[in-house]
Amino acid sequence: MTENVLFAFGLTIFAGLSTGIGSFIALFSKEFNPKFLAGSLGFSAGVMLYVSFVEIFPKAKDSLSGFYGDKLGYFYTVLAFFIGVAVIAAIDKLVPSYQNPHEIKHVNKNKTSNEDKKRLMRMGLFSALAITIHNFPEGLATFMAALNNPTLGISIAIAIAIHNIPEGVAVSMPIYYATKSKKKAFFLSFASGLSEPLGALIGYFLLRDFFNDATFGLVFASVAGIMVYISLDELLPTAEEYGEHHVAIFGLIFGMLVMAASLLLFA
């Protein structure tokens, strides 16, 4: 059990700190490829949608049905799913759109920003705060999936990691333009991802004393709702902003295909 917890926590750290990858791409790479990012985000959405509906929701339903009976168990599964959607939607609602890390613009390092430096710094710090809030439930989602099924956890961790790349861009670019310090921008972007493993730890220590089939089912169904919302409200719109519609959709379908193949291979 201890090994499973450490493995799940390690995956959550990997997923959270991938904000640093986005920061690195924006700050240190010579060229930014929006189509590649669009396809990657579509891929991530495909993985998360497929695994939510095909794997996580049914497992939550089985667990809750075993505890409460078929009818009541199914009802609680649906209820927990939409509670997950409501929680992440409320978080999004509380973050103003111009500070929301998912409402980001195209990256162009070569243009000198005309924005006031203080405003840019404030925008970057607010983006970091918003990412911190968003990553709490994402960290719990990755951790719970990995704890139940390590193979599933790896797939979700990779999907979340891809999802975190534009968040790293959103934090690092305004801070860089405000301070002209790549190190400071990279560090703050990288550090903002730490809330993901923190969310996993807090969720684990709060729930472990109450952990049974009912708790597992409720949390897992909520995780499915969170991931569906992230995919539809954040990943796909951001993918379409960065690239062509078909690039995002092909990425989505390919993500579903890869997830389906991995579930078949390791079933």
N, C-alpha and C positions, 0 to 999 in steps of 0.2 A: 504493500500500500504506500509506504514511504517513497519507494522508487517511482511509483506512478505520480505521486504528488510533485516530486522534484522534476520529473520529465514534463508534466503539464505546466509547471511554473516556468521552466526553461523555455518552452514554446511561447508562453505569454510574453516573456521578456523579449524574445526574438521579434514577435509581432509588434510590440509596442515601440521598440527602439528603431524600427524601420523608418520612423519619421526622419531619422538621420540620413537615410538613403535619398529621400526627396530633397533634403537640404543639400546634400553632396551634389546631386544632379544639377540643381539650380545654381549653386555657387561655384562649383569647380569643373564641371564638364564644359567642353568647347561648344557643343551643340545640344539643343533641347529638341527631342523628337516627339511632338504632340501626338502623332498617330500611334506611335508605339505605346505611349501612356494611355491613350484612349482604348486600345485593344487590351492592354493589361487590366484596366479598370473594368471593362466589359467582362473579361475572363474572371476576375474576382467576383463580380456580381453573379455570373453563371454558377460558379462553385457554391456561393452562399445560398442562392435561391434553391438550387437542386438539393443540396444537403439539408436545408431547412424543411422542405416539403417531403422529401423521399426518405430521409433518415431520422432527423431529430424529432419532428412532429409525431411520426408513428411510434418512436420509442417512448416519447413522453406519454402518449395515449395508452400504450401497453402497460406502462408502469402505473399510471393513475387508474386504469381499468382494473388492474390486479388488486389495487388497494381499496377502491371505492365501488367496484362493479362497473359493467360496461357502459351503461347510460350516464351515470353520474361522473364516471372517469372521463368519458368523452367530453362532457360539458365542461369539466374543470380544465381539460386540455385546451379547448377553444378559448375559454375565459383567460387562462394564463397567457396564451399566444397573443391575444389582443391587449392584455395588460402590458406585455413586453413592447408591443407597437406603441401604446400610449405613453409609456415611460420615455422611450427614445424620441418620440415626437414632441413631448413636452420639453425635453432638453433642447431640442432644435429650436422650439418656439421661444425659449428664454434667451437664446443667443441672437442678437440683432444680425440681420443678413449681411451687412457690410463688415461685420467682425466674424462671421461664421466661416470656419476653415473650409467648408465645402462650397462657398460662394466665391471662388477664386478666379482670377483672370489669367490670361496667357502670360507666360514668362518671357520677358525680353530684358536681358541683362545689359544690353548695349545702349539702352536709352536712359538718360539721366532723369530721374523723377523730379517733377516740379512741386511735389507735395511737401508740405512743411515737415521737417525732420521729427519734431515732437509728435505730430499726428501719425507719422509712419511708425515710430517706435511704439506708440500707444496701440496702433492697429496690430502690430506684431505680437505685443504682449497679450492683448485681448484674444488673438487667435490661439496663442499658447494656452491661455486659460480655458478657452472653448474646447480645445483638443483634450485638455486634462479632464474636463467634464464628460466629453463624449467617450473617452477611452475607458472609463470605469466599467460600464456595462459590456463593452467590447472585450475587455480583459477577462471578465467573468465568463463570457461566452466561449472564448478560446480555452480557458482553463477547464470549464465543466466538460466540454467536448473531449479534450485530451484525457481527462481523468476517467471518462467512461470508455473511450475507445482511442488509443494512441494514434492509429492510422487516420481516423477521422480528425483528430486534433491537429495533426500535421497539415492536412488539407485546409482546414479552417484558419490555422495560423498563417499559412502562405497567403490565403485570400485576404485576411485582415492586414497582413504586412503590405500587400500591394495597395490596399485601400488607404494605408497610412502615408504612402509616398507623397500625394499632393498636399497632405496636411503639413508635411515637413517643408514643402515649398511655401505654403501659406504663412508659416511662421518666419522662415529664414529670410525671405526676400524683403519684406518691409523693414525688418531689423537691420539687414545689411545696408539698405539704402539710407537708413537713418544714422547708422554708426560708421559705415564704410569698413566694418570689421567682419571679415568672413568667419573668424574664430568665434566671436561672440554670437553671430547669427547661427552658426552650426551648433554650438553648445546649447543654446536655448531651444532650438528645434529638437535636438537629440534628447534633451532632458524632458521635454514636454511628453514624450512617449512613456516616461516612467510611470505615469498614472495607470497604464494598462496592467502591469504586474501588481501594482498596488490595489487595483480593483479586484484582481483575482485573489489576493491575500485576504483582503477585508471580507469578500464574499465567502471564502472558504472558512475562515475562523468564525464568522457569524453563523454559518449554516451547519458546520460539521457536527455540533452537538444535537442537532435536530434532523440529521440526515437519515431518511428512510425512503421507501418507494414513492411516497406522496411528495416529499420535498424534492426529490430528484425529478419527478415528472413535472411539477410546477415550474421549477427553475429551467428545465430543458425546454418546455413549451414556450416560456418567456424568451429564452435565448433565440428560439426559432423566429419569434415575432420581431425581436431586435434586429436580427440579420436580414430578414425580408425588408424591413423598413430602410435599413442602411443601403441595401442594394437598389431599391426603387427610388428612394428620395435623394441619395447622395452619390452612389457610384455611377449609375447610368446617366444622370444629368451631367455630372462632371466629365464623364467619358465623351458625351456628345459635344460638350463645350470645347474639348481639346481636339477632337477629330471628327471625321465623317460619321454619319449615322450607321452606315453598313460596317465600318470598322468596329464600332462598339458592339453591334449585334452579333457579328461573327465571333468576336471575343467572348461574348456571353454564351453563345452556343458551344464554342470550343471548351469553355470552362465547365459547362454542364456535361459535355462528353467525357472530359478528363475525370471529373468527379464520379460519373457513372462507372467508368472503366475501373477506377481505383476501388470503388465499393464492390464491384464484381470480382476483382482479383483477390481482394483481401477479406471477402465475406466468410 
